Amino acid sequence: MRWVSAPPTGIKQVLKEALKTKTGMAAVIILGMMVAMSLSIPIYSPADFVKKWNDLKAWYENPSLAAPVWVKWFTGADLPETIDLKASRFRVDEEEVSGHHITTYTAYFRYSYDDYPSELKAFIKADIGEKPVRLNVMFVRADGEEITLFNGLLSSNELTLDLSLDPKLQKSLARFLYEKTGAIPEVIRPEIVLFSKSLSQRTENAASDVLKGRYMVKFQLISDRKISAEPRFIIYGKVFGLAGTDLYRRDLWLGIIWGAPVALAFGTVAAVATALLQVVIGAAGAWFGPKWDELVQRLADFLLIIPVLPILILISVIYRVTIWSLLGWVILFSIVGVSSKIARSITFQIREEQYIEAARTYGASKTRMLFYYVIPRIMPFTFALVALSVPTYIFLEAALSFLGLGDPELPTWGRILGDAYSAGALYQGYWWWVILPAFMIMLVSLGFTLLSYAFDKIVNPRLREE
């Protein structure tokens, strides 16, 4: 005959026993990683990150739709990373010719990657006053060829040149290509022409055609007075950070680590709050008599059959929800459920035990016996359900955010997936925009599922080891 040890009844004892199992330890490792990611937020993200995430102009320093930097390990090619030539990288030379002040800002950089940049941008800030000044921007290739990127008037204190999309630069490069090759391609991409050995527009043999070496960028201001400026030139790469970037240049790694505490907090608070409410209401119904029990059971039957997700979608459409108001609605629709039925059945067994009769003999009130003797005995049996329901609430929040009906401010995994779907990320080949946040949702769900199994293995006699 096989004897099975009795399940532990104390909350601390259940937790201690569950964490000794293999599944419990695996769950702790996974969830510990999520907590560590959450704690790293003050280190990796700025204080006003939520505001910055929603300000699409704040990410101009990053490349658009760049893959994670570790992709280079699998492709075997040294894909380009962003080269940012800030004002401190420029050497300043001043001269005066025929009453005109000429200020030249010169910066050098070495390009040794196996692919072309994704785009080019030039920036300049200068206190020009009310009178425009002449601005020349020159680019010197590694083979010594000098190409004028911009030649015109600077009429404001700030100027941004999107060189990859500048039609004037494309016409200038068309003349340059005609002089060198005798042909003009249908599509001219400046970021390829400036870094190509053969001056070809083909990208399939980029590794052998990229012109590697030392390049130079010059900003030249010509005016009748001395002017100080802050030039900047960005050669955008094709890989960035641990998780890449999205269409709006946002660092997806920051969005992913910010989504971790949101998912953990939403799922855990919702699961624990609903479990406590369901246990108290279910136990109270069975404890205080048939009328209360009947009311609780009919309410549970009603809430178990109503379609919660469509109702939440309707609420999100009508009202502007935040993560906390959404959490409140979720808890409201879950005040009774499976845990209340479990609490009811266990309460019927507990109220006939001897220590309950002893408490009655000593004059303990029904409310005191419920909260001091009944509910603490029930809680360990609901741990597995609590852990298993956390992924359900995480998926619920992700689904609403994916549909654009979640918190419009917070960067969550569901919102990242929704943006990726709207941009056709998988169809366009931007797999990291979809796979990484989806993987995080699956990973945290796996952690809580393993934890649920560990709890169930402890409190369920049929699953307990000898």
C-alpha positions as a printed Julia matrix, in Angstrom:
466×3 Matrix{Float64}:
   0.0    0.0     0.0
   1.32   3.44   -0.98
   1.13   6.11    1.71
   1.05   9.79    0.72
   1.96  12.49    3.2
  -0.7   14.97    4.13
  -0.56  18.32    2.35
   0.77  21.3     4.31
  -1.84  23.73    5.54
   0.11  26.87    6.46
   0.79  29.58    3.88
   4.51  29.82    4.74
   4.85  26.04    4.68
   3.24  25.79    1.25
   5.52  28.47   -0.17
   8.6   26.82    1.32
   7.68  23.4    -0.02
   6.76  24.7    -3.49
  10.09  26.48   -3.95
  11.94  23.23   -3.23
  10.49  21.52   -6.29
  12.19  21.63   -9.7
   9.27  23.43  -11.3
   9.2   25.9    -8.43
  12.9   26.67   -8.83
  12.49  27.09  -12.6
   9.59  29.49  -11.99
  11.67  31.5    -9.51
  14.5   31.82  -12.07
  12.16  33.03  -14.81
  10.21  35.43  -12.63
  13.46  36.61  -11.01
  14.65  37.63  -14.46
  11.46  39.64  -14.92
  11.94  41.36  -11.57
  15.59  42.1   -12.41
  14.49  43.7   -15.69
  12.0   45.82  -13.78
  14.65  46.93  -11.29
  17.0   47.92  -14.14
  14.6   50.59  -15.41
  16.17  53.47  -13.41
  19.56  52.5   -14.87
  18.68  52.21  -18.56
  15.76  54.58  -19.07
  15.44  58.33  -18.43
  13.18  59.69  -15.71
  10.66  61.04  -18.24
  10.69  57.87  -20.35
   6.9   57.48  -20.62
   6.61  61.01  -22.01
   9.57  60.43  -24.33
   8.1   57.14  -25.61
   5.05  58.99  -26.87
   7.09  61.87  -28.35
   8.1   60.49  -31.74
  10.47  63.42  -32.38
  12.59  62.53  -29.36
  14.15  59.45  -31.01
  15.79  61.08  -34.04
  19.25  59.92  -32.92
  18.35  56.25  -33.49
  18.09  54.46  -36.84
  14.65  53.45  -38.05
  13.76  49.74  -38.15
  17.24  48.6   -37.1
  17.72  44.96  -36.14
  19.26  43.96  -32.77
  23.03  44.24  -32.7
  23.46  40.52  -31.94
  22.11  39.69  -35.41
  25.68  40.23  -36.61
  26.72  37.01  -34.85
  24.38  34.96  -37.05
  24.76  36.74  -40.39
  28.55  36.66  -40.39
  28.61  40.24  -41.74
  29.74  43.31  -39.84
  26.5   45.26  -40.17
  26.83  49.02  -39.65
  26.1   50.69  -36.35
  25.22  54.37  -36.04
  28.09  56.87  -36.24
  27.15  60.13  -34.53
  29.46  63.05  -35.27
  28.51  65.55  -32.58
  29.78  69.12  -32.33
  32.67  68.06  -30.11
  34.02  65.87  -32.93
  34.45  68.83  -35.32
  37.64  70.87  -35.66
  37.02  74.6   -36.13
  39.03  76.74  -38.6
  38.39  80.43  -39.12
  39.63  82.8   -41.79
  38.67  86.16  -43.26
  38.65  86.7   -47.03
  37.63  90.03  -48.61
  35.66  91.09  -45.56
  33.85  87.74  -45.23
  34.24  85.48  -42.23
  34.59  81.83  -43.24
  34.19  79.27  -40.46
  34.85  75.65  -41.36
  33.93  72.7   -39.15
  35.69  69.48  -40.1
  35.19  65.95  -38.71
  36.7   62.62  -39.69
  35.38  59.12  -39.19
  36.4   55.62  -40.24
  33.89  53.34  -41.96
  34.81  49.65  -41.93
  31.43  47.89  -42.05
  30.25  45.31  -44.6
  27.05  47.1   -45.57
  25.86  50.57  -46.46
  24.28  52.93  -43.89
  20.5   53.08  -43.7
  20.26  56.88  -44.01
  22.12  60.16  -43.52
  21.15  63.36  -41.72
  22.91  66.66  -41.07
  22.03  69.18  -38.35
  23.32  72.63  -37.5
  22.51  75.19  -34.83
  23.82  78.73  -35.28
  22.98  82.15  -33.91
  22.69  83.98  -37.23
  20.5   86.88  -36.1
  18.15  88.33  -38.7
  20.43  88.09  -41.75
  20.82  84.72  -43.57
  24.29  83.25  -44.06
  25.74  80.94  -46.69
  26.08  77.27  -45.68
  28.02  74.61  -47.53
  28.06  70.98  -46.45
  30.71  68.81  -48.13
  31.4   65.11  -47.94
  34.78  63.63  -48.83
  34.79  59.92  -49.65
  37.54  57.52  -48.64
  38.91  57.69  -52.22
  39.25  61.48  -52.05
  36.16  62.38  -54.11
  34.48  65.5   -52.69
  30.7   65.8   -53.04
  28.63  68.84  -52.08
  25.65  67.76  -50.0
  24.14  71.22  -49.5
  24.83  74.67  -50.86
  22.38  77.36  -49.87
  21.28  79.96  -47.35
  20.85  79.29  -43.65
  17.87  81.5   -42.77
  17.02  80.14  -39.3
  18.94  79.24  -36.18
  18.39  75.53  -36.71
  18.43  73.42  -39.85
  17.9   69.69  -40.37
  18.9   68.1   -43.67
  17.38  64.69  -44.4
  20.03  63.86  -46.97
  18.64  60.45  -47.9
  15.4   62.06  -49.11
  16.73  65.4   -50.4
  15.68  65.78  -54.09
  18.32  68.48  -54.72
  21.07  66.18  -53.46
  19.72  63.37  -55.64
  19.99  65.6   -58.72
  23.51  66.58  -57.72
  24.47  62.93  -57.28
  22.9   62.12  -60.65
  25.29  64.56  -62.32
  28.19  63.09  -60.32
  27.29  59.55  -61.37
  26.92  60.57  -65.02
  30.37  62.13  -64.98
  31.93  59.01  -63.42
  29.98  56.16  -65.03
  28.21  57.69  -68.03
  24.82  56.47  -66.76
  22.12  57.65  -64.38
  20.18  55.02  -62.38
  16.42  55.3   -62.0
  16.62  55.45  -58.21
  19.43  57.29  -56.44
  20.13  56.52  -52.82
  22.71  58.94  -51.37
  23.7   56.6   -48.52
  24.8   54.05  -51.14
  26.43  56.4   -53.64
  28.59  58.03  -50.97
  29.88  54.69  -49.64
  30.1   52.59  -52.82
  33.33  51.63  -54.64
  31.65  51.08  -58.0
  29.06  53.85  -57.51
  26.43  51.18  -58.1
  22.96  51.16  -56.58
  22.99  47.38  -56.09
  22.82  46.09  -52.54
  23.24  42.34  -53.03
  27.07  42.5   -53.07
  27.41  45.22  -50.46
  30.17  43.45  -48.51
  32.56  43.6   -51.47
  31.4   46.97  -52.82
  31.46  49.09  -49.65
  34.27  51.66  -49.79
  36.03  51.28  -46.46
  38.38  53.87  -45.09
  38.61  57.39  -43.68
  35.84  59.86  -44.56
  35.47  63.55  -43.9
  32.49  65.87  -43.36
  32.76  69.67  -43.58
  30.3   72.41  -42.63
  31.27  75.84  -43.92
  29.59  79.1   -42.87
  30.22  82.27  -44.88
  29.04  85.59  -43.43
  30.0   89.22  -42.97
  30.43  88.62  -39.23
  31.8   85.92  -36.97
  29.27  83.18  -36.22
  29.54  80.22  -33.86
  27.65  77.04  -34.69
  27.08  73.46  -33.5
  27.12  71.07  -36.46
  26.14  67.44  -36.28
  26.22  64.62  -38.81
  24.64  61.18  -38.25
  25.39  58.11  -40.34
  22.58  55.77  -39.29
  23.34  52.06  -39.01
  21.28  48.93  -39.6
  21.65  47.38  -36.13
  20.96  48.96  -32.75
  20.83  47.83  -29.13
  19.63  44.54  -27.7
  16.15  44.58  -29.27
  16.46  46.9   -32.28
  14.21  49.83  -33.09
  10.72  50.29  -34.52
   9.4   52.44  -37.33
   9.45  55.49  -35.05
  13.13  54.94  -34.07
  12.21  53.99  -30.49
  14.58  51.69  -28.63
  12.53  48.51  -28.26
  14.68  47.21  -25.41
  13.55  50.14  -23.26
   9.94  49.39  -24.18
  10.41  45.7   -23.33
  11.96  46.3   -19.9
   9.26  48.9   -19.17
   6.61  46.37  -20.13
   7.91  43.88  -17.54
   6.77  45.72  -14.37
   3.5   46.7   -16.04
   2.74  43.06  -16.9
   3.87  41.74  -13.52
   2.0   44.4   -11.55
  -1.21  44.14  -13.57
  -1.32  40.34  -13.63
  -0.25  39.81  -10.02
  -2.48  42.48   -8.47
  -5.48  41.35  -10.5
  -4.91  37.67   -9.63
  -4.28  38.24   -5.9
  -7.13  40.73   -5.49
  -9.67  38.54   -7.28
  -8.51  35.44   -5.38
  -8.89  37.19   -2.0
 -12.32  38.52   -2.9
 -13.49  35.19   -4.27
 -12.23  33.25   -1.25
 -13.8   35.64    1.26
 -17.13  35.82   -0.59
 -17.27  32.07   -1.3
 -16.35  31.12    2.27
 -18.76  33.7     3.72
 -21.61  32.35    1.65
 -21.06  28.8     2.91
 -20.39  29.97    6.47
 -23.34  32.28    7.08
 -26.14  30.07    5.79
 -28.15  28.88    2.77
 -29.49  32.29    1.72
 -26.04  33.88    1.44
 -24.72  30.73   -0.22
 -27.45  30.74   -2.84
 -26.85  34.44   -3.62
 -23.1   33.94   -4.03
 -23.52  30.87   -6.25
 -26.01  32.54   -8.58
 -23.75  35.61   -8.85
 -20.79  33.34   -9.63
 -22.78  31.53  -12.32
 -23.72  34.87  -13.88
 -20.19  36.31  -13.92
 -18.72  33.08  -15.26
 -20.89  33.16  -18.39
 -20.8   36.87  -19.32
 -18.27  37.81  -22.06
 -15.78  39.91  -20.11
 -13.43  40.81  -23.0
 -16.14  42.33  -25.27
 -17.47  44.32  -22.3
 -13.98  45.63  -21.5
 -13.51  46.56  -25.17
 -16.8   48.49  -25.07
 -15.75  50.28  -21.88
 -12.35  51.16  -23.41
 -14.05  52.58  -26.5
 -16.5   54.73  -24.52
 -14.13  55.88  -21.77
 -10.45  56.8   -21.76
  -8.98  54.05  -19.59
  -5.69  53.98  -17.72
  -3.89  50.88  -16.52
  -5.4   51.36  -13.05
  -8.99  51.92  -14.18
  -8.65  48.88  -16.44
  -7.42  46.89  -13.45
 -10.43  48.05  -11.44
 -12.88  46.89  -14.11
 -11.14  43.5   -14.34
 -11.38  42.99  -10.57
 -15.03  44.08  -10.56
 -15.96  41.42  -13.12
 -14.04  38.77  -11.17
 -15.28  39.22   -7.59
 -16.7   35.7    -7.68
 -15.54  32.77   -9.75
 -13.72  29.45   -9.55
 -11.93  30.29   -6.28
 -15.23  31.14   -4.6
 -16.6   27.7    -5.47
 -13.43  26.03   -4.14
 -13.65  28.09   -0.95
 -17.29  27.09   -0.56
 -16.62  23.37   -0.8
 -13.66  23.51    1.62
 -15.64  25.64    4.1
 -18.35  22.96    4.31
 -15.64  20.49    5.38
 -13.87  22.83    7.82
 -16.94  23.93    9.75
 -17.48  20.37   11.01
 -13.96  20.0    12.42
 -13.29  19.85   16.15
 -11.32  23.07   16.51
 -14.29  24.98   15.04
 -16.56  23.37   17.62
 -14.05  24.35   20.3
 -14.08  27.95   19.09
 -17.87  27.99   19.27
 -17.69  26.63   22.8
 -15.38  29.46   23.85
 -17.85  31.99   22.43
 -16.01  33.08   19.26
 -18.23  34.98   16.83
 -18.92  33.67   13.33
 -16.98  36.53   11.73
 -13.95  35.9    13.93
 -13.99  32.17   13.19
 -14.32  32.89    9.45
 -11.28  35.17    9.24
  -9.09  33.51   11.87
  -9.77  29.79   11.39
 -11.47  29.18    8.02
  -9.91  31.5     5.43
  -6.25  30.81    6.45
  -6.95  27.1     5.87
  -8.42  27.79    2.43
  -5.73  30.13    1.04
  -3.02  27.5     0.33
  -5.45  25.63   -1.94
  -5.96  28.75   -4.07
  -2.25  29.46   -4.65
  -2.16  27.32   -7.78
  -5.21  29.08   -9.2
  -3.72  32.5    -8.39
  -0.45  31.68  -10.16
  -2.31  30.2   -13.13
  -4.63  33.2   -13.47
  -1.77  35.74  -13.65
  -0.99  34.88  -17.33
  -4.7   35.21  -18.1
  -4.75  38.8   -16.89
  -1.43  39.57  -18.64
  -2.88  38.26  -21.91
  -6.05  40.28  -21.29
  -4.1   43.54  -20.85
  -1.92  42.7   -23.87
  -4.98  41.98  -26.0
  -6.61  45.31  -25.15
  -3.34  47.19  -25.74
  -2.86  45.33  -29.03
  -6.28  46.58  -30.13
  -5.34  50.11  -29.1
  -7.8   50.07  -26.19
  -5.35  49.87  -23.28
  -3.52  52.64  -21.48
  -2.59  55.17  -24.21
   0.49  56.38  -22.32
   2.34  53.35  -20.96
   4.67  51.32  -23.2
   3.42  47.75  -22.79
   4.19  44.54  -24.65
   0.71  44.49  -26.12
   1.03  48.05  -27.36
   4.39  47.27  -29.0
   2.78  44.31  -30.77
  -0.14  46.5   -31.84
   2.21  49.09  -33.37
   4.11  46.28  -35.13
   0.89  44.88  -36.58
  -0.24  48.31  -37.79
   3.11  48.78  -39.58
   3.04  45.3   -41.15
   6.26  44.34  -39.36
   6.2   40.61  -40.11
   5.21  41.18  -43.73
   8.07  43.65  -44.15
  10.58  41.34  -42.42
  11.01  43.27  -39.16
  10.68  40.13  -37.06
  12.35  41.54  -33.92
   9.5   44.04  -33.53
   7.06  41.13  -33.07
   9.01  38.14  -31.78
  10.77  39.79  -28.83
   7.69  41.27  -27.03
   5.69  38.12  -27.85
   8.5   36.0   -26.4
   8.44  38.05  -23.18
   4.69  37.47  -22.8
   5.18  33.72  -23.31
   8.16  33.63  -20.93
   6.4   35.33  -18.01
   3.33  33.13  -18.65
   5.56  30.05  -18.51
   7.03  31.23  -15.21
   3.64  31.57  -13.54
   2.4   28.3   -15.07
   5.37  26.44  -13.59
   4.73  28.15  -10.25
   1.09  27.06  -10.4
   2.13  23.47  -11.03
   4.56  23.62   -8.11
   1.79  24.82   -5.77
  -0.63  22.22   -7.11
   1.95  19.5    -6.55
   2.21  20.49   -2.88
  -1.45  20.94   -1.93
  -2.92  18.2    -4.15
  -2.36  14.79   -2.48
  -2.64  12.96   -5.81
   0.39  14.85   -7.19
   2.51  14.75   -4.05
   5.65  12.68   -4.06
   6.11   9.89   -1.59
